Each structure stands twice: as C-alpha cells, then as structure tokens.
Amino acid sequence: MKLRRLWAVARKESIHIRRDPRSLGLAIGIPMLMLLMFGYALTLDVDRVPLVTWDQSGTPVSRDYLAQFTSSRYFAFQGAVDNYRDLERAIDTRQAWIALVLPSNFARDLAAGRPAAVQAIVDGSDSNTAAIVLGYAQGITLAFNQRITLAEVQRATGATPTPALDLRARVWFNPDLESKNYIIPGIIAVIMGLIAALLTSLTIAREWENGTMEQLISTPIRPAELILGKLLPYFVIGLVDVLIAVLMAVFLFQVPLRGSVPLLFGVAALFVFGTLAQGILISAVARQQLLASQFAMVSTFLRRFCCRVSPSPSRTCPCRCR
C-alpha cells in the first residue's frame, strides 16, 4: 500500500463531495436537523400536570392536603369546581389531566382515626402519562399519610418516633431524572450510525453506475487503497458531525458532559469508522445507489429501532436482536 495512491483516491473523493452540495447537505445538515427534531419531540418527562379540585370538606386538613399538590412542581393548579359536571368538562376539554375530589367527611374520618377516601379522576387517553400522574398522586398521598401518622404518634406518646430504616435514594448518572440526559446521547448514536452508513453506501455504487469503476480497476490502485481512500474523507466528515452533535447536546439541550472528552471522541471515531466500513461493504455488494441506500437504512436505523422495541431474542423480532 502506497500513501501516494491512497491520498490521490481520498483527494478525488473530497473533490467530488465538495462539488456535490447534496452530499454535504446530507452529511452536515441532516444530522443537525434530525437532532433538533428528535431532541425537542422526544421526552418522557411529565411535569406541570393540569389539576382541578373539588373540596367538599372545606376544612384546614383538606386544604393542607391539596396544598401538597398545588405546591409541587409536578402539578399546575387550574382551579376548583363544585360539581361533577364542571369536573368532567375540564377533563374532556384537556383543561385538566387529573381531578381530585375530597368528600365532606374527609377531615372527620382522619380525626377519628378512620381511613379517609380521596377520589382521583385521571384522563386515560394516554395510558403511560396517566400511570405516571397516578404515581405522582400516590407519592404525595403517601407522604401526607406518613406525616399524619407521625403527628398522631407524637401526640400520643410525647416523643418523636424514629423510623427503623432510613431509605435515601441517590441517582448517580442522572440525578434530576431528566429524560433528555439519556435520550439525546442515544439519538446521537442512532443518527451518526445512519448517516455514516448512508454516506459511504453510495461511493462504490456511484462508480459502477457512472461507468468509472473500470477506469479505477485499470489503474495500479489496489483494493485496500481504493477502500481506505474513499473512506477517509467521510471519516473526517463523521468526526465533524460528532463534534457538532456534542456541542449541540451540551450548549443547546443542556446535557451535562462528564468524563474524558478524548475518550469520548476516541470511541466515537471507532464507531464512525466501523459504520463507514459497513456502508462501503453495502456499496460494493449492491452496485446500485438506490438499492445501497435502502439497504443501509434497513441495516442501521430500522435494526436499531427493532432492538429497542424487542431487546431480547424472540421469534417475533425480524432482525433477531441480541
């Protein structure tokens, strides 16, 4: 292998990329556009949930209970109603996602030591969101119940009880549990894998369709020099895309960057090189740009999506994800 021939092929491919604005748009613009679209569209955070209440008790205890919801960042108080008709209208019109109904005997049952009933009506049109909202309501109710229990024990015994177990949850790598902190890095990997394979899947196939592959074969260029020469310009473009994606994640989406930056780009370089090599293989086998691009799409983006949906090997997963 001679570096002179390798550099000649790389220079030829670089000139072709520079003269083809569509290739540059595909290589630079599409990853940025996809990251913006997926970054803002995909989120699993459920907060500021619209809430309406119907307090039939009207006591300090019931107002104290509802204050736990209205003061939480997970709920946004939209107002109070005084009948089921207004409550149902608020749910149907999406003015509220959850409604709390406190019966008239709420405070009386708590004072007597009896279980007090609270009705929570949740919009179930989105089952995942409804489950999360119910989890928030149950958590606040559990904390309120524990506070009342501790107050009763303290009033009866005159001493503050100490729990036998003190459980304190600590999340290491995403302490705020924000979905964007793990969705954005995953999106970057999926986008880079897709774009890198699509870019190189057109290189050798384009030579066959344009009829210039016979001219390259007739030259002293060896197969390894041809493959690496065509891969090098796209490898540089791939690293530029990784840099742009990381900068967008850190400064635009406010995703914290922890650890070694050289290690990050070193691993990213290996990933980009492997995906580019996959695209070169597809291009050499397909020999048609349309077929190569479609096969690159199926073997990268769709396969990763299948593996996310069905991570365990099963008969129902067509890509046999492992």
Rosetta silent file (secondary structure, phi, psi, omega in degrees, C-alpha in Angstrom):
SEQUENCE: MKLRRLWAVARKESIHIRRDPRSLGLAIGIPMLMLLMFGYALTLDVDRVPLVTWDQSGTPVSRDYLAQFTSSRYFAFQGAVDNYRDLERAIDTRQAWIALVLPSNFARDLAAGRPAAVQAIVDGSDSNTAAIVLGYAQGITLAFNQRITLAEVQRATGATPTPALDLRARVWFNPDLESKNYIIPGIIAVIMGLIAALLTSLTIAREWENGTMEQLISTPIRPAELILGKLLPYFVIGLVDVLIAVLMAVFLFQVPLRGSVPLLFGVAALFVFGTLAQGILISAVARQQLLASQFAMVSTFLRRFCCRVSPSPSRTCPCRCR
SCORE:     score description
SCORE:     0.000 S_00000001
   1 L     0.000  128.060  179.465    0.000    0.000    0.000 S_00000001
   2 L  -111.310  133.668 -178.173    1.391    3.377   -1.019 S_00000001
   3 H   -65.871  -27.478 -179.072    0.281    6.581    0.661 S_00000001
   4 H   -65.437  -45.852  178.218    0.544    8.496   -2.600 S_00000001
   5 H   -68.195  -38.435  178.027   -2.122    6.402   -4.316 S_00000001
   6 H   -61.624  -43.952  179.273   -4.219    6.395   -1.145 S_00000001
   7 H   -66.633  -34.401  178.942   -4.054   10.178   -0.944 S_00000001
   8 H   -63.998  -42.795  178.595   -4.948   10.500   -4.639 S_00000001
   9 H   -66.925  -41.118  179.021   -8.155    8.486   -4.142 S_00000001
  10 H   -64.152  -40.101  178.499   -9.017   10.458   -0.993 S_00000001
  11 H   -65.750  -40.969  177.530   -8.425   13.755   -2.808 S_00000001
  12 H   -60.239  -44.032 -179.325  -10.596   12.618   -5.728 S_00000001
  13 H   -68.738  -35.355  178.513  -13.444   11.720   -3.350 S_00000001
  14 H   -65.171  -40.910  177.896  -13.054   15.016   -1.475 S_00000001
  15 H   -63.540  -39.851  179.440  -13.356   16.990   -4.712 S_00000001
  16 H   -64.316  -40.640  178.655  -16.479   15.028   -5.618 S_00000001
  17 H   -65.143  -41.804 -177.979  -18.037   15.779   -2.208 S_00000001
  18 H   -66.807  -32.601 -179.478  -17.189   19.469   -2.496 S_00000001
  19 H   -83.407  -10.785 -179.031  -18.756   19.707   -5.939 S_00000001
  20 L  -110.903   97.596 -177.497  -21.919   17.898   -4.826 S_00000001
  21 H   -64.153  -25.244  178.929  -23.889   20.130   -2.408 S_00000001
  22 H   -65.794  -37.360  178.086  -26.391   17.350   -1.791 S_00000001
  23 H   -66.486  -41.487  177.691  -23.709   15.171   -0.251 S_00000001
  24 H   -66.339  -38.324  177.279  -22.579   17.989    2.013 S_00000001
  25 H   -64.546  -39.899  176.572  -26.186   18.688    2.963 S_00000001
  26 H   -65.916  -36.751 -174.780  -26.724   15.033    3.764 S_00000001
  27 H   -79.952  -32.900 -175.119  -23.506   14.851    5.727 S_00000001
  28 H  -109.351  -48.754 -172.999  -23.824   18.069    7.767 S_00000001
  29 H   -73.965  -40.563 -176.792  -27.358   19.403    7.622 S_00000001
  30 H   -63.072  -44.559  177.311  -29.384   16.218    8.062 S_00000001
  31 H   -60.194  -39.944  178.461  -27.767   15.180   11.397 S_00000001
  32 H   -64.874  -42.834 -179.920  -28.350   18.660   12.830 S_00000001
  33 H   -64.748  -43.495 -179.856  -31.962   18.705   11.633 S_00000001
  34 H   -66.186  -37.919  178.882  -32.682   15.213   12.975 S_00000001
  35 H   -66.216  -39.291  176.845  -31.091   16.025   16.316 S_00000001
  36 H   -64.764  -44.381 -177.627  -33.221   19.163   16.624 S_00000001
  37 H   -65.997  -51.943 -177.847  -36.399   17.330   15.695 S_00000001
  38 H   -70.558  -34.506 -178.001  -35.881   14.289   17.908 S_00000001
  39 H   -64.261  -38.032 -179.951  -34.317   16.290   20.725 S_00000001
  40 H   -89.498  -24.109 -175.713  -37.354   18.533   21.119 S_00000001
  41 H   -86.301  -37.634 -176.257  -40.010   15.979   20.152 S_00000001
  42 L   -90.909  119.177  174.973  -38.945   13.011   22.272 S_00000001
  43 L  -154.855  141.877  177.149  -39.358   13.467   26.002 S_00000001
  44 L  -110.017    7.243 -179.634  -40.524   11.228   28.822 S_00000001
  45 L   -79.543  133.356  176.090  -40.798   13.995   31.406 S_00000001
  46 L  -123.823  103.455  178.116  -44.274   14.565   32.830 S_00000001
  47 L  -143.759  170.893 -175.233  -44.485   17.712   34.934 S_00000001
  48 L    52.255   49.253 -179.380  -46.760   20.722   35.385 S_00000001
  49 E   -73.372  125.098  179.033  -49.753   18.401   35.081 S_00000001
  50 E   -61.657  132.877 -173.822  -53.020   20.448   34.929 S_00000001
  51 E  -134.193  134.949  169.472  -55.054   19.815   38.093 S_00000001
  52 E  -123.104  153.452 -176.146  -58.570   20.736   39.227 S_00000001
  53 E  -131.824  154.958  171.513  -60.022   20.038   42.667 S_00000001
  54 E  -133.553   97.973 -176.808  -63.406   19.689   44.325 S_00000001
  55 E   -94.419   95.932  178.013  -63.036   20.155   48.062 S_00000001
  56 L   -78.564  -18.425 -178.954  -66.362   19.154   49.609 S_00000001
  57 L   -78.830  -47.986  178.328  -64.833   19.162   53.086 S_00000001
  58 L    64.069   34.219 -178.531  -63.593   22.747   53.113 S_00000001
  59 L  -111.352  164.636  176.624  -61.522   22.219   56.271 S_00000001
  60 H   -59.155  -33.777  179.999  -57.931   23.170   57.116 S_00000001
  61 H   -67.324  -43.598  179.578  -56.918   19.500   56.831 S_00000001
  62 H   -67.346  -38.766  177.208  -58.350   19.158   53.332 S_00000001
  63 H   -66.723  -34.949  176.609  -56.761   22.436   52.236 S_00000001
  64 H   -64.749  -40.150  178.890  -53.455   21.252   53.688 S_00000001
  65 H   -65.005  -45.755  179.864  -53.722   18.033   51.675 S_00000001
  66 H   -67.581  -28.247  178.471  -54.493   19.858   48.435 S_00000001
  67 H   -64.813  -26.938  176.629  -51.648   22.293   49.107 S_00000001
  68 H   -64.071  -29.189  178.465  -49.234   19.364   48.782 S_00000001
  69 H   -83.222  -46.957 -175.123  -50.350   19.078   45.145 S_00000001
  70 H   -68.591  -24.517  179.190  -50.567   22.752   44.240 S_00000001
  71 L   -91.156   -4.289  179.803  -47.109   23.482   45.668 S_00000001
  72 L   -83.627  147.127  178.657  -45.474   20.579   43.836 S_00000001
  73 L   -74.292  -11.184 -179.338  -43.637   21.194   40.573 S_00000001
  74 L   -84.054  -13.189 -177.653  -45.362   18.160   39.088 S_00000001
  75 E  -127.295  146.597  176.465  -48.826   19.750   39.176 S_00000001
  76 E  -122.513  111.505 -175.317  -50.230   23.038   37.890 S_00000001
  77 E   -70.331  124.148 -178.225  -53.407   24.107   39.685 S_00000001
  78 E  -103.833   -9.050  178.704  -56.102   25.158   37.188 S_00000001
  79 E   135.825  174.192 -179.556  -58.897   25.981   39.619 S_00000001
  80 E  -113.736  148.380  177.491  -61.595   24.488   41.823 S_00000001
  81 L  -122.199  168.106 -178.708  -65.021   23.180   40.820 S_00000001
  82 L  -129.712   14.548  175.821  -68.129   22.465   42.842 S_00000001
  83 L  -160.049  163.661 -177.730  -69.873   19.742   40.829 S_00000001
  84 H   -71.785  -26.196 -179.816  -69.107   16.715   38.674 S_00000001
  85 H   -64.371  -47.321  177.593  -70.371   18.383   35.507 S_00000001
  86 H   -66.111  -34.531  179.294  -67.660   21.056   35.588 S_00000001
  87 H   -65.182  -46.327  179.208  -65.123   18.442   36.588 S_00000001
  88 H   -64.618  -36.689  178.801  -65.960   16.204   33.627 S_00000001
  89 H   -64.354  -39.486  178.457  -65.901   19.213   31.287 S_00000001
  90 H   -63.997  -38.549  178.491  -62.388   20.110   32.479 S_00000001
  91 H   -70.712  -43.574 -177.125  -61.196   16.544   31.802 S_00000001
  92 H   -66.161  -35.096 -178.457  -62.915   16.289   28.398 S_00000001
  93 L   -89.095    5.653 -179.845  -61.535   19.613   27.169 S_00000001
  94 L    64.148   18.140  172.119  -57.989   18.775   28.380 S_00000001
  95 L   -67.964  -28.988  178.114  -58.077   21.726   30.739 S_00000001
  96 L  -137.589  144.530  175.358  -57.089   19.233   33.424 S_00000001
  97 L   -97.565  -20.909 -179.596  -55.408   15.841   33.285 S_00000001
  98 E  -144.925  144.330  177.560  -56.326   14.892   36.834 S_00000001
  99 E  -130.771  136.184  178.686  -59.090   15.918   39.221 S_00000001
 100 E  -110.943  130.790  179.184  -59.172   15.348   42.975 S_00000001
 101 E  -120.148  117.067  177.471  -62.455   15.004   44.847 S_00000001
 102 E  -103.575  122.914 -177.985  -62.374   15.198   48.654 S_00000001
 103 L   -70.096  167.773 -177.250  -65.618   14.066   50.369 S_00000001
 104 L   -67.633  -24.768 -179.137  -67.344   16.097   53.057 S_00000001
 105 L   -96.444   21.197 -177.225  -66.279   13.649   55.784 S_00000001
 106 H   -61.423  -54.999 -177.937  -62.571   13.799   54.870 S_00000001
 107 H   -68.244  -35.617 -178.960  -61.385   15.692   57.962 S_00000001
 108 H   -65.641  -39.593  178.404  -63.847   13.913   60.258 S_00000001
 109 H   -67.525  -40.579  178.338  -62.592   10.473   59.264 S_00000001
 110 H   -64.535  -40.847  179.911  -58.965   11.489   59.752 S_00000001
 111 H   -65.814  -31.563  179.662  -59.717   12.938   63.186 S_00000001
 112 L   -86.069   -0.663 -179.868  -61.480    9.725   64.184 S_00000001
 113 L    80.672   12.685  178.441  -58.600    7.565   63.011 S_00000001
 114 L   -95.003  153.300  176.693  -60.596    6.058   60.154 S_00000001
 115 L   -63.245  133.556  178.747  -59.312    5.771   56.566 S_00000001
 116 L  -101.795  135.225 -178.069  -60.336    8.797   54.522 S_00000001
 117 L   -91.916  138.600  174.334  -61.286    8.333   50.880 S_00000001
 118 L  -130.858  129.073  179.725  -59.984   10.589   48.096 S_00000001
 119 E   -97.226  128.246  176.738  -61.163   10.221   44.508 S_00000001
 120 E  -116.603  117.965  179.179  -58.643   10.819   41.721 S_00000001
 121 E  -107.755  119.647 -173.501  -60.059   11.089   38.181 S_00000001
 122 E  -118.886  140.842  173.546  -57.357   10.893   35.509 S_00000001
 123 L   -70.347  113.564 -176.286  -57.530   11.409   31.753 S_00000001
 124 L   -96.726   16.038  179.003  -56.698    7.951   30.411 S_00000001
 125 L   -63.778  -29.230  173.282  -56.361    8.863   26.716 S_00000001
 126 L  -117.183  103.244 -172.308  -52.600    8.449   27.166 S_00000001
 127 H   -64.231  -37.533 -179.640  -52.110    5.398   29.354 S_00000001
 128 H   -65.821  -45.896  178.456  -48.405    6.000   30.018 S_00000001
 129 H   -64.297  -39.831  178.884  -48.959    9.587   31.115 S_00000001
 130 H   -61.890  -40.343  178.624  -51.947    8.551   33.224 S_00000001
 131 H   -64.836  -39.949  179.364  -49.860    5.933   35.039 S_00000001
 132 H   -66.799  -42.273  179.445  -47.121    8.486   35.764 S_00000001
 133 H   -63.170  -42.076  176.939  -49.648   11.061   37.024 S_00000001
 134 H   -62.848  -36.791  176.497  -51.252    8.473   39.304 S_00000001
 135 H   -63.014  -40.924  175.576  -47.791    7.624   40.628 S_00000001
 136 H   -60.277  -46.260 -178.621  -47.216   11.285   41.487 S_00000001
 137 H   -64.101  -40.580  179.051  -50.575   11.463   43.286 S_00000001
 138 H   -66.828  -37.397  177.921  -49.907    8.274   45.217 S_00000001
 139 H   -64.230  -44.137  178.516  -46.479    9.509   46.275 S_00000001
 140 H   -65.815  -40.127  178.667  -47.841   12.807   47.606 S_00000001
 141 H   -65.142  -39.341  178.178  -50.683   10.983   49.380 S_00000001
 142 H   -64.009  -42.565  178.370  -48.252    8.535   50.963 S_00000001
 143 H   -64.731  -40.247  177.559  -46.074   11.361   52.263 S_00000001
 144 H   -64.665  -40.664  179.155  -49.146   13.166   53.673 S_00000001
 145 H   -64.506  -41.519  179.059  -50.328    9.945   55.321 S_00000001
 146 H   -65.318  -36.925  179.347  -46.928    9.357   56.935 S_00000001
 147 H   -66.313  -40.317  177.863  -46.883   12.908   58.274 S_00000001
 148 H   -65.873  -40.983 -179.903  -50.302   12.462   59.890 S_00000001
 149 H   -63.271  -43.883  178.746  -49.282    9.132   61.388 S_00000001
 150 H   -64.113  -37.892  178.909  -46.124   10.583   62.889 S_00000001
 151 H   -65.610  -39.548  179.054  -48.112   13.515   64.325 S_00000001
 152 H   -66.691  -41.373  178.445  -50.599   11.142   65.976 S_00000001
 153 H   -65.601  -40.834  178.827  -47.847    9.004   67.468 S_00000001
 154 H   -65.653  -37.781  178.776  -46.049   12.083   68.740 S_00000001
 155 H   -69.238  -33.986 -178.155  -49.260   13.434   70.297 S_00000001
 156 H   -78.816  -37.424 -175.353  -49.999   10.106   71.987 S_00000001
 157 H  -102.818  -19.284 -177.695  -46.507    9.334   73.299 S_00000001
 158 L    80.067    4.903 -179.421  -44.980   12.787   73.562 S_00000001
 159 L  -129.976  148.697  179.005  -41.868   11.648   71.657 S_00000001
 160 L   -82.658  118.093 -178.641  -40.931   11.846   68.003 S_00000001
 161 L   -69.850  145.857  177.798  -40.683    8.308   66.599 S_00000001
 162 L  -107.842  124.753 -179.581  -37.565    7.367   64.679 S_00000001
 163 L   -64.593  145.078 -179.430  -38.044    5.098   61.664 S_00000001
 164 L   -67.596  -35.325  179.707  -36.216    1.786   61.829 S_00000001
 165 L  -122.706  133.303  177.639  -34.983    2.141   58.269 S_00000001
 166 L  -113.268   96.733 -177.336  -33.960    5.405   56.602 S_00000001
 167 L   -90.297  121.593  178.886  -34.090    4.852   52.851 S_00000001
 168 L  -126.370  109.774 -178.721  -32.425    7.577   50.798 S_00000001
 169 L   -79.759  137.651  178.501  -32.408    7.092   47.035 S_00000001
 170 L  -135.808  120.099  178.200  -29.467    8.515   45.110 S_00000001
 171 L   -95.429  123.643 -173.686  -29.249    8.528   41.327 S_00000001
 172 L   -77.600  -54.567 -165.788  -25.647    8.664   40.162 S_00000001
 173 L   -97.436   -7.132  175.495  -25.641    9.451   36.471 S_00000001
 174 L  -152.619   71.551 -171.222  -28.865   11.442   36.089 S_00000001
 175 L   -61.166  -29.631  179.883  -29.769   12.869   39.493 S_00000001
 176 L   -86.412   -4.660  179.731  -32.599   15.049   38.160 S_00000001
 177 L    55.155   41.176  177.156  -34.108   12.125   36.195 S_00000001
 178 L   -88.259  128.896 -174.471  -34.456   14.282   33.081 S_00000001
 179 L   -65.115  -30.907 -177.622  -35.210   12.188   30.023 S_00000001
 180 H   -64.775  -23.315 -177.903  -33.173   14.401   27.674 S_00000001
 181 H   -71.613  -19.769  174.403  -29.976   13.462   29.506 S_00000001
 182 H  -116.910  -15.328  176.637  -30.192    9.900   28.226 S_00000001
 183 H   -77.210  -43.994 -176.964  -32.362   10.357   25.116 S_00000001
 184 H   -61.286  -49.224  177.258  -30.068   12.888   23.390 S_00000001
 185 H   -59.577  -37.751  177.087  -26.866   10.745   23.611 S_00000001
 186 H   -65.744  -38.699  177.773  -28.798    7.750   22.294 S_00000001
 187 H   -64.080  -38.871  179.072  -30.204    9.809   19.428 S_00000001
 188 H   -59.880  -43.945 -179.851  -26.696   10.983   18.533 S_00000001
 189 H   -64.255  -42.845 -179.930  -25.508    7.382   18.221 S_00000001
 190 H   -64.866  -44.680 -178.765  -28.505    6.375   16.080 S_00000001
 191 H   -64.894  -44.200 -178.972  -28.183    9.406   13.791 S_00000001
 192 H   -65.373  -38.582  176.951  -24.440    9.008   13.337 S_00000001
 193 H   -63.391  -41.437 -179.801  -24.818    5.324   12.552 S_00000001
 194 H   -67.577  -49.883 -175.952  -27.495    6.036    9.965 S_00000001
 195 H   -65.792  -42.173 -178.864  -25.752    8.993    8.284 S_00000001
 196 H   -62.498  -43.431  179.349  -22.328    7.333    8.189 S_00000001
 197 H   -67.416  -38.556  179.487  -23.683    4.202    6.538 S_00000001
 198 H   -66.393  -37.176 -177.775  -25.743    6.205    4.046 S_00000001
 199 H   -63.554  -51.721 -175.954  -22.779    8.364    3.037 S_00000001
 200 H   -81.057  -13.456  178.671  -20.402    5.545    2.160 S_00000001
 201 L   -70.047  -12.831 -178.738  -23.117    3.274    0.757 S_00000001
 202 L  -100.560   -6.532 -171.151  -23.179    5.494   -2.358 S_00000001
 203 H   -70.315  -63.961 -177.075  -19.443    5.673   -3.074 S_00000001
 204 H   -70.253  -36.451  177.667  -18.574    2.456   -4.908 S_00000001
 205 H   -61.182  -35.776  177.890  -22.120    2.051   -6.231 S_00000001
 206 H   -65.486  -37.262  178.031  -21.823    5.502   -7.810 S_00000001
 207 H   -64.100  -40.091  178.560  -18.629    4.439   -9.574 S_00000001
 208 H   -66.713  -42.783 -178.111  -20.392    1.408  -11.037 S_00000001
 209 H   -69.117  -34.785  179.972  -23.406    3.427  -12.202 S_00000001
 210 H   -81.429   -8.565  179.602  -21.247    6.176  -13.739 S_00000001
 211 L    77.664   16.385 -179.524  -19.060    3.638  -15.512 S_00000001
 212 L   -97.563   -4.325 -179.771  -15.844    4.872  -13.903 S_00000001
 213 H   -67.108  -35.627  178.372  -15.129    1.746  -11.862 S_00000001
 214 H   -62.531  -35.275  177.976  -13.496    0.077  -14.884 S_00000001
 215 H   -67.656  -39.538  178.183  -11.103    3.031  -15.151 S_00000001
 216 H   -67.285  -38.490  179.837  -10.164    2.721  -11.482 S_00000001
 217 H   -65.460  -32.703 -178.489   -9.636   -1.020  -11.800 S_00000001
 218 H   -75.233  -12.069  178.398   -7.304   -0.485  -14.741 S_00000001
 219 L   -84.044  168.138  179.045   -5.035    1.782  -12.650 S_00000001
 220 L   -72.519    4.140 -177.695   -2.319    0.472  -10.285 S_00000001
 221 L   -66.391  132.461  177.727   -4.571    1.245   -7.303 S_00000001
 222 L   -86.427  159.374 -179.109   -5.011   -1.736   -5.002 S_00000001
 223 H   -57.243  -41.019 -179.579   -8.392   -2.644   -3.448 S_00000001
 224 H   -65.254  -38.118  178.144   -7.291   -1.626    0.055 S_00000001
 225 H   -67.110  -36.860  178.366   -6.078    1.746   -1.212 S_00000001
 226 H   -66.665  -44.409 -177.990   -9.363    2.309   -3.030 S_00000001
 227 H   -66.018  -50.332 -178.179  -11.468    1.418    0.000 S_00000001
 228 H   -67.175  -36.174  178.692   -9.467    3.464    2.505 S_00000001
 229 H   -63.607  -38.906  177.002   -9.115    6.379    0.104 S_00000001
 230 H   -74.915  -24.011 -177.069  -12.866    6.611   -0.318 S_00000001
 231 H   -82.216  -32.903 -173.278  -13.431    6.151    3.407 S_00000001
 232 H   -59.316  -47.722  179.609  -11.052    8.840    4.712 S_00000001
 233 H   -59.960  -39.397  179.485  -12.994   11.968    3.582 S_00000001
 234 H   -72.917  -26.318  175.035  -16.202   10.637    5.068 S_00000001
 235 H   -65.449  -41.038  176.518  -14.364    9.713    8.245 S_00000001
 236 H   -64.852  -42.570  177.976  -13.369   13.355    8.663 S_00000001
 237 H   -62.791  -38.877  178.782  -16.949   14.449    7.952 S_00000001
 238 H   -63.029  -40.686  177.445  -18.186   11.928   10.510 S_00000001
 239 H   -66.800  -36.231  175.900  -15.916   13.337   13.208 S_00000001
 240 H   -63.915  -40.799  177.408  -17.108   16.852   12.350 S_00000001
 241 H   -62.756  -40.847  178.070  -20.694   15.630   12.732 S_00000001
 242 H   -62.297  -42.910  178.829  -19.850   14.108   16.107 S_00000001
 243 H   -61.637  -45.383  179.323  -18.307   17.400   17.234 S_00000001
 244 H   -62.973  -41.993 -178.915  -21.373   19.374   16.107 S_00000001
 245 H   -65.026  -41.312  179.304  -23.722   16.878   17.790 S_00000001
 246 H   -65.980  -42.758  178.203  -21.819   17.002   21.088 S_00000001
 247 H   -63.324  -39.585  177.352  -21.753   20.810   21.051 S_00000001
 248 H   -65.661  -39.783  179.878  -25.494   20.916   20.347 S_00000001
 249 H   -64.375  -40.298 -175.113  -26.177   18.445   23.158 S_00000001
 250 H   -78.371  -46.580 -171.258  -24.116   20.408   25.693 S_00000001
 251 H   -95.008  -27.678 -179.308  -24.971   24.000   24.794 S_00000001
 252 H   -92.466  -46.882 -178.406  -28.416   23.700   23.167 S_00000001
 253 L   -97.059   -1.401  176.116  -30.044   20.880   25.138 S_00000001
 254 L    59.189   38.405  175.261  -28.002   21.461   28.320 S_00000001
 255 L   -84.242  122.779 -177.397  -26.935   17.811   28.597 S_00000001
 256 L   -67.036  138.998  178.014  -24.032   17.604   31.094 S_00000001
 257 L  -106.331  113.286 -178.320  -20.755   16.265   29.709 S_00000001
 258 L  -118.886  152.551  176.003  -18.869   14.210   32.275 S_00000001
 259 L    94.208 -161.033 -173.968  -15.716   12.157   31.982 S_00000001
 260 L   -87.703  120.720  177.036  -12.900   12.197   29.463 S_00000001
 261 H   -68.459  -43.628  175.892  -13.519   14.154   26.276 S_00000001
 262 H   -59.091  -37.684  177.268  -10.612   12.453   24.394 S_00000001
 263 H   -65.056  -39.414  178.385  -12.048    9.055   25.336 S_00000001
 264 H   -59.278  -49.470 -177.935  -15.453   10.133   24.066 S_00000001
 265 H   -73.481  -27.544  175.624  -14.117   11.171   20.667 S_00000001
 266 H   -66.336  -45.521  176.856  -11.828    8.130   20.518 S_00000001
 267 H   -66.565  -38.240  177.660  -14.752    5.752   20.974 S_00000001
 268 H   -63.337  -36.931  178.494  -16.828    7.867   18.574 S_00000001
 269 H   -64.534  -41.198  176.812  -14.062    7.566   15.968 S_00000001
 270 H   -63.499  -41.487  179.630  -14.131    3.768   16.254 S_00000001
 271 H   -64.384  -45.292 -179.764  -17.910    3.777   15.942 S_00000001
 272 H   -64.637  -41.628 -179.349  -17.868    6.063   12.895 S_00000001
 273 H   -63.278  -43.362  179.779  -15.116    4.049   11.230 S_00000001
 274 H   -64.697  -40.604  179.878  -16.989    0.781   11.729 S_00000001
 275 H   -69.958  -36.789  175.975  -20.258    2.207   10.403 S_00000001
 276 H   -64.117  -39.698  177.399  -18.491    3.747    7.390 S_00000001
 277 H   -63.977  -36.523  175.512  -16.921    0.379    6.664 S_00000001
 278 H   -61.835  -42.990  177.745  -20.381   -1.181    6.811 S_00000001
 279 H   -64.443  -37.774  176.987  -21.576    1.346    4.235 S_00000001
 280 H   -62.656  -42.059  178.401  -18.593    0.602    1.981 S_00000001
 281 H   -62.376  -43.471  178.285  -19.415   -3.104    2.140 S_00000001
 282 H   -62.460  -41.247 -179.406  -23.036   -2.428    1.233 S_00000001
 283 H   -64.789  -38.401 -179.238  -21.938   -0.203   -1.666 S_00000001
 284 H   -70.418  -32.551 -178.191  -19.568   -2.854   -3.021 S_00000001
 285 H   -81.550  -41.890 -172.820  -22.215   -5.579   -2.886 S_00000001
 286 H   -73.399  -46.736 -179.354  -25.239   -3.599   -4.139 S_00000001
 287 L    66.988    6.525  175.447  -23.615   -1.742   -7.077 S_00000001
 288 L  -134.546  132.866 -173.656  -26.748    0.471   -7.320 S_00000001
 289 H   -65.259  -42.075 -179.788  -27.138    3.699   -5.361 S_00000001
 290 H   -64.020  -47.146  179.356  -30.856    3.315   -4.682 S_00000001
 291 H   -64.352  -39.855 -179.706  -30.519   -0.284   -3.539 S_00000001
 292 H   -65.602  -42.304  179.985  -27.441    0.547   -1.462 S_00000001
 293 H   -65.978  -39.629  179.148  -29.126    3.469    0.310 S_00000001
 294 H   -67.047  -40.819  179.581  -32.231    1.407    1.096 S_00000001
 295 H   -68.243  -35.764  176.222  -30.188   -1.489    2.433 S_00000001
 296 H   -64.353  -38.418  177.218  -28.103    0.888    4.538 S_00000001
 297 H   -62.609  -45.300 -177.874  -31.312    2.311    6.012 S_00000001
 298 H   -66.912  -40.519 -173.932  -32.630   -1.147    6.867 S_00000001
 299 H   -80.733   -8.951 -179.810  -29.354   -2.415    8.338 S_00000001
 300 H  -116.182  -73.603 -172.507  -28.766    0.621   10.578 S_00000001
 301 H   -65.861  -50.664 -176.290  -31.752    2.714   11.634 S_00000001
 302 H   -67.628  -34.584  179.425  -34.519    0.098   11.389 S_00000001
 303 H   -69.248  -40.101  177.584  -32.448   -2.601   13.060 S_00000001
 304 H   -65.251  -37.010  178.057  -31.588   -0.328   15.991 S_00000001
 305 H   -65.412  -40.656  179.452  -35.267    0.565   16.325 S_00000001
 306 H   -63.518  -41.519 -178.871  -36.196   -3.122   16.351 S_00000001
 307 H   -67.088  -29.741  177.032  -33.636   -3.872   19.029 S_00000001
 308 H   -72.651  -35.543 -179.093  -35.019   -1.081   21.200 S_00000001
 309 H   -75.297  -42.032 -177.288  -38.549   -2.419   20.844 S_00000001
 310 L  -127.267   81.330 -173.206  -37.639   -6.083   21.307 S_00000001
 311 L   -72.362  -17.793 -178.733  -34.282   -6.265   23.142 S_00000001
 312 L  -101.858  148.292  179.945  -34.449   -9.995   23.838 S_00000001
 313 L   -62.195  129.691  179.768  -34.166  -12.695   21.148 S_00000001
 314 L  -152.717  164.895  179.200  -37.619  -13.793   20.107 S_00000001
 315 L   -73.175  -22.313 -177.391  -39.433  -15.217   17.147 S_00000001
 316 L   -82.786  -10.993 -179.122  -41.410  -12.008   16.701 S_00000001
 317 L   -93.634  113.431 -173.874  -38.351   -9.821   16.111 S_00000001
 318 L   -66.764  -23.172 -177.036  -37.422   -9.962   12.389 S_00000001
 319 L   -95.322    3.597  179.137  -33.825   -8.823   12.921 S_00000001
 320 L    52.644   52.256 -175.590  -33.107  -11.434   15.610 S_00000001
 321 L   -62.408  142.303  179.736  -31.880   -8.741   18.007 S_00000001
 322 L  -138.900    0.000    0.000  -29.393   -9.836   20.632 S_00000001
